[in-house]
Amino acid sequence: MKLATRLIHGETGIDQQTGAVGVPIYQISTYRQTSVDHFGKYDYARGDNPTREAVEETVAALEGGKRCLAFASGMAAITTTLMIFSPGDHLVVCDDVYGGAYRALTTIFSRMGIESTFVDATALAAIEAAIKPETKGLYLETPSNPLLKVTDLRGAAAIAKKHGIISMIDNTFMTPYLQRPLELGCDIVLHSGTKFLNGHSDVICGFAVVNDKELGQRIRYIQNAFGTGLGPQDSFLTLRGIKTLKVRMEESQKNTARIIDWLKQQPCVTAIHYPGLASHPGHSIHAAQADGFGAVFSFELDTIERTKKLLENSKLAVFAVSLGGVESILSYPAKMSHASVPTAERLRKGITDTLVRLSVGLEDPDDLIEDLARCLGS
Ligand SMILES: *Cc1c(COP(=O)(O)O)cnc(C)c1O
């Protein structure tokens, strides 16, 4: 079955008891047991819930993984997964990692004796050079936020295998529709399902997907121990959102190409960061490991005044944090995702005061372009 069909008929298809064409919301915390010696499949919903299981099986299949665990947020997926490491373990992490992951690593995991070294992961040599005898994990994001930098996933996974360390990839920007890191040799795929997977800006959720059942069981143990699993209502909404993943990604991607073509001709736009552009340094690597370039990009403007005018006056693209919704979302990395990074460090990373990120939604691109033109005064 091809992916588009699987998205609709899925792993969980028809409800066996009622014939319902979707999995119901099991808004239930506990289950009656009939035997003192053998508890049933379900006992208490912190551990297992049929609606959560349905979304887990769906995302596992999309990523080509054997086990998926669904979490109350992307950060719950990331932090629960990172708890497989122990004091004294060392991690190598891409230097433009998602801000929430950076915060957890540098203020919480560091306190637990798990240290991280941040590297420019566009260079495989930099990854390898940071590996020490106590290194146990490699944590990457590609394309990364907000400059859409690209890491060679096959190369990175091979380095991890060679050194016997676990590779983790945050696949939020691409979704399994466009990029499947497990097929490229990576060990754990992480998601903020809040973004494109659910796609409607109405759920916070996250996923961890693995091919190794034992590794899946270790993460599952912590999920149950900490109670970080996804609730049934949000599991249901995410299952519904995922049904339209293909059409949303295709349409948003098409709209992205249209908008970028227009932005390229605007003199006030001084740079565009998108792996789909042949001039992007990661263009060919990305093309070799993904089926498309996605619907998020960033661009720079000539003046701070014009940047503010765009962010504050846009009527169609919502000025907000987040991405991957049916509505276009304009973000300002300097004051949003990277607000806590010291200014000099932020500028060194290329996140300037005139850098804007756009996540393209499903509006008609003509309307989006007209709105951008009005705000940019072009
Ligand atoms: C939003 C996001 C996260 C965090 O996910 P939440 O669902 O907000 O907890 C992690 N990684 C990336 C790339 C994200 O965009």
The ligand as an ORCA input file, in Angstrom:
! r2SCAN-3c Opt
* xyz 0 1
  C       8.062     22.865     18.219
  C       9.260     22.025     18.095
  C       9.668     21.187     19.146
  C       8.950     21.139     20.490
  O       7.691     20.578     20.361
  P       6.438     20.943     21.323
  O       5.345     20.138     20.727
  O       6.246     22.428     21.238
  O       6.816     20.512     22.687
  C      10.783     20.404     18.940
  N      11.468     20.444     17.790
  C      11.118     21.243     16.768
  C      11.929     21.255     15.523
  C      10.005     22.061     16.883
  O       9.667     22.880     15.876
*
